[in-house]
Amino acid sequence: MPRTRCTISRVNLALLFLWGVLSLSPVWAAEAALRIAVAANFKQTLDRLSAEFVIKNNALPPLVSSGATGLLYGQIVQGAPFDLFFAADRERPQQLEAAGLIAPGSRFTYATGKLVLWRPGRPWAGTLEQALRSADVKVVSIANPAVAPYGVAAQQVLERLGLWTGPPFRIVQGESLGQAFQFVATGNAQLGFISLAQVLESVDRPVMRDAILEIDPRLYAPIEQDAVLLRRAADNPQARRFLDFVRSPEGQAIIAGAGYSAPQ
């Protein structure tokens, strides 16, 4: 028994020594991971930005929550512990700013989105209206306009084409742009109004590029996407560094390569 007690004692001393070393190391002293809320259409692009940021700054990978802009906005208003919010519109960040829930002066437009009509597996022929009125089109997918800015844009296009009320197809609404994309990807809808970036990030580009029809931007209001630093993270230097990286030439090049236009 005495030998056993001596062995345990040595193990405990070794563990205490190791804990002391690790507690002084840069890894254990690193800042807490950023918590980012991001619109579904920008999720994959944000992942790419985050990966580059982590490498350049020796930072922890951000904790990312994605969904419809309106739903994320509601969570933030209710006190969800996010540091940064990348919306798919300007309206919600402006409302957060008016409510005093962001760091003053932090709101900026990081990208302008492009709406497309996606028909996987088939090249396009004819006009947008002809495609929508095709006899084989039974279901068209859009994001819910109540919570998703790209859904609002899709509704505007259909209204201008006279196809919002009483269309020759059924409209299914996803609770986010990601769900609207999945309706088409799984074959539950023949066509889908989604973002160009989401198609380019999610499917094989050489095979699917002919299945993308970019929609005349005059048919819908500009999709200007704003980001904000939330008030709880106003003094967080890592959060500010991340926003600086997004605005940098390298960050903007990543965003443009994903299929977005430069901020207007």
Summary of the structure (lengths in Angstrom):
residues: 264
radius of gyration: 23.3
end to end distance: 76.9
largest distance: 88.9
contacts: 879
relative contact order: 0.19
helix: 47%
strand: 19%
